[in-house]
Amino acid sequence: MTLILSRSRPSLAFIRGVTRFETRCKRELSDDVAEKAPESEKQIAKIEIPDENPELPKKHVFQKITKLQCPEPSYTTEQASKPLELPVSRLSWKYPKLLEYHQDTEYCMRSWQNEHTLISFFPEVTDYLIVGSGLVGSATAYYLKKMITRTGDVLVLDKDPYGPHSCTAFCNGLISTQSKCQEVSRIASLSKELLRNLKNDVLVTKEDIAKIRYRPCTHLILWREEDVDDVLNSTASQIDDGFHTEAKLPTELETSFPWLKAVGTDIALGSHGNQDEALVDPIGLRNFYRTLAQAHGANFVQAEVVDFNTRFLPQISEITPTSVSAIVARLPATGELRCVGFAQALLALGHNTPYLEARSEMERFARDQIEDMHFIQPKLRLCFSFHSLNTPLINFPAITDTDGSLLIRDDYAGDFKLYLTQEESENFLDADVQQFMDLDSEDSHPNLIHRSKSFEDYFYGVIKPRLARRIPAMEDARFNLVYSGFESKNIHDGIPVVGEHPFHKSLLLSGGYGSRMMTFAPAFAQILADFFIEDESEIFDPTNFRWTRVLKGSKISEFDSLIK
């Protein structure tokens, strides 16, 4: 039997479909189980144990009978994958031991014995599951919960739902409409509109808006000679769309920015977005989305997701597009494994996306049906923080250099941040890169801060001379520290991918944001929320950003310097 989940009514699809199926399986096995069960256990399950205080709800009865029904908890995947000591049913699960926690009698007993008692425990089922509470996951939970209000449950699982996440924490916070692809420019504009509309939520105060530090800025991109024709064409299309972008020759750049050295360098053209750009604090925005999602009823739970609990027919030993309907999570406090059933799920894991995607049974069951999907890879990036008092602070835009590095003024006290390209970051670390790329580390925050001599020497030997040639006033630059962190990059074309899993119809995937997470995250979060309810979005058509473009080998055209 195959359970097909409905997009329009996920709550009924999950509750009715799964409950009826499990009830029928239990009914078929009830005779055999009854013969094997000791007579004492049959009687205990029927005994109503009186409470010492008759005024208290019958919570203790519920807990004692539930304890009799549940086995000893599993702490390893090997224990959870052992078969049950019961007759084989028509449907098999990858981790059958974990399913013994799903008892229909628990829901029945809770309804009539604990009508006025709230019992907090790890959730067993949910309508919508979001794995990852970074910027994308938290924003999707907010927009989804606003759409469905009280008609569905939204559960967000994360190893540390209240700590800073690598991809979000390392995001540069820049929203820029400048792109070779017209759709990317429109998505950036949509992201800014969604952020500005947050103040219209009835739960938002002026202090909340101030915490995300939304501040308009300008963005200057410096181009080499080989990019000039494409830049002029993209600038014309942006102007047609109503964006304020100007193309400037080196002499015009020095007139607009007297502190910039452009004539006689590798700069052939500059494109200046002077009204359509913004900077946002990514951690502040992520915390804001999470707080709003919780206020609207989303449930954030601390748990480490380790695998899917797929189901399949024993005689076939293969999964189907609807086989993934539960996920296995480990409780950090006890190490115990639990199973959470869902109608639909979103994987928004950032740099850990390959870890869970590899466990969606693609390797074993669907390799002959679709191509390799492991094109989302974690990439390490370094950010050098330095101080310069002589550099003009007024009218200083965010600058993307010809090599793809990004320079941002951090404050009005003379602090700057330079985000190196991924290639330069990995080349600098070289022999030490493996320790950064160890994703199985127990450290839940792979972001690190460095002040070692090797980083300081690299700044004064390589980075500072490069900055001084571009901006002579930065000759006084002084090294502060270095940030390192992971980004989720799509090595196929550098542009994020969203949408349905090409095989598992109950899974939505989101990843590959790279260094431009802030440009895409708010808009894609709203689009993913629309995908949960329907297979389309009213605010934007994301067809070209779906995963199928990678499977078909098509690419979204973008400037190389913007995706490095």
Secondary structure, DSSP 8 states (H G I E B T S, - for coil): ------SS-HHHHHHHHHHHHHHHHHHHHHHHHHHHS-HHHHHHHH-----SSTTS-SHHHHHHHHHHHS-----SHHHHTS--SS---SSEESSGGGGGG--HHHHHHHHHH-TT-------SEEEEEEE--SHHHHHHHHHHHHHHTTSS-EEEEESSTTS--HHHHT---EE----SSHHHHHHHHHHHHHHHHGGGSTT--HHHHHHTT-EEEEEEEEE-GGGHHHHHHHHHHHHHTT--EEEE-HHHHHHH-TT---TTSS--EEEEEEEEEEE--HHHHHHHHHHHHHHTT-EEEE-EEEEEEEEE-TTT----TT-EEEEEEE-TTT--EEEEEEEEEEE--GGGHHHHHTTSSHHHHSTTTS---TTEEEEEEEEEEEE-SSS--TT--EEE-TTS-EEEE--TTSEEEEE--HHHHHHHHGGGHHHHS-TT-S-S---EEE--HHHHHHIIIIIHHHHHHH-GGGGG-EEEEEEEEEEEEETTTSS-EEEE-SS-TTEEEEE-BGGGHHHHHHHHHHHHHHHHHSSS-SS---GGGBTHHHHHT------GGG--
